């Protein structure tokens, strides 16, 4: 039973991390903060980065959890 719950939590963590990365990628392609990638924008167009900003409290821990989930068993 614990294995099933662990698998479900791992899948949810992975999906949240993937969703967060997709919002960051979408914002980067629409309004680039890095001059080499995408088109530059200024002013109110920078609002594209508000979605990743507000999702960061969930997305960044999900990324860390996914990284430890994927690379943790290899270290043992």
VMD Tcl script that draws the C-alpha trace (Angstrom):
set ca {
  {0.00 0.00 0.00}
  {2.81 2.40 0.86}
  {4.49 1.66 -2.46}
  {1.33 2.70 -4.35}
  {1.03 5.94 -2.37}
  {4.73 6.64 -2.91}
  {4.36 6.09 -6.66}
  {1.32 8.39 -6.85}
  {3.17 11.13 -4.94}
  {6.21 10.75 -7.19}
  {4.04 11.07 -10.31}
  {2.29 14.16 -8.91}
  {5.64 15.74 -8.04}
  {6.96 14.98 -11.51}
  {3.86 16.47 -13.19}
  {4.06 19.64 -11.08}
  {7.74 20.07 -11.92}
  {7.05 19.52 -15.62}
  {4.19 22.04 -15.54}
  {6.40 24.61 -13.83}
  {9.18 24.10 -16.38}
  {6.66 24.54 -19.19}
  {5.45 27.86 -17.75}
  {9.04 29.09 -17.47}
  {9.75 27.97 -21.04}
  {6.57 29.68 -22.28}
  {7.49 32.92 -20.51}
  {11.05 32.75 -21.84}
  {9.91 32.28 -25.42}
  {7.33 35.08 -25.20}
  {9.40 37.59 -23.26}
  {13.06 36.72 -22.98}
  {15.12 37.67 -19.94}
  {18.22 36.22 -21.61}
  {19.23 38.37 -24.62}
  {20.36 35.45 -26.78}
  {17.14 33.40 -26.48}
  {13.77 34.63 -27.73}
  {12.68 38.22 -28.24}
  {13.37 40.97 -25.75}
  {10.48 42.85 -24.18}
  {10.04 45.76 -21.85}
  {7.29 47.32 -19.79}
  {3.92 45.60 -19.41}
  {5.00 42.70 -21.61}
  {7.08 41.45 -18.69}
  {3.81 40.29 -17.12}
  {4.41 36.96 -18.86}
  {6.81 36.19 -16.01}
  {4.11 36.60 -13.34}
  {2.81 33.04 -13.81}
  {6.19 31.38 -13.09}
  {6.76 33.89 -10.27}
  {3.52 32.97 -8.51}
  {3.99 29.24 -9.13}
  {7.57 29.28 -7.78}
  {6.62 28.30 -4.18}
  {5.18 25.07 -5.58}
  {7.34 24.60 -8.68}
  {10.81 24.96 -7.20}
  {10.26 22.42 -4.38}
  {8.68 20.10 -6.96}
  {11.81 20.43 -9.11}
  {14.03 19.67 -6.13}
  {11.85 16.71 -5.15}
  {11.88 15.37 -8.69}
  {15.66 15.70 -8.90}
  {16.17 13.82 -5.63}
  {13.60 11.23 -6.69}
  {15.34 10.59 -10.01}
  {18.97 10.75 -8.85}
  {18.63 9.50 -5.28}
  {18.37 5.75 -5.99}
  {21.40 5.85 -8.30}
  {23.66 7.03 -5.48}
  {22.93 4.04 -3.27}
}
mol new
graphics top color blue
foreach p $ca { graphics top sphere $p radius 0.5 }
foreach p [lrange $ca 0 end-1] q [lrange $ca 1 end] { graphics top cylinder $p $q radius 0.2 }
display resetview
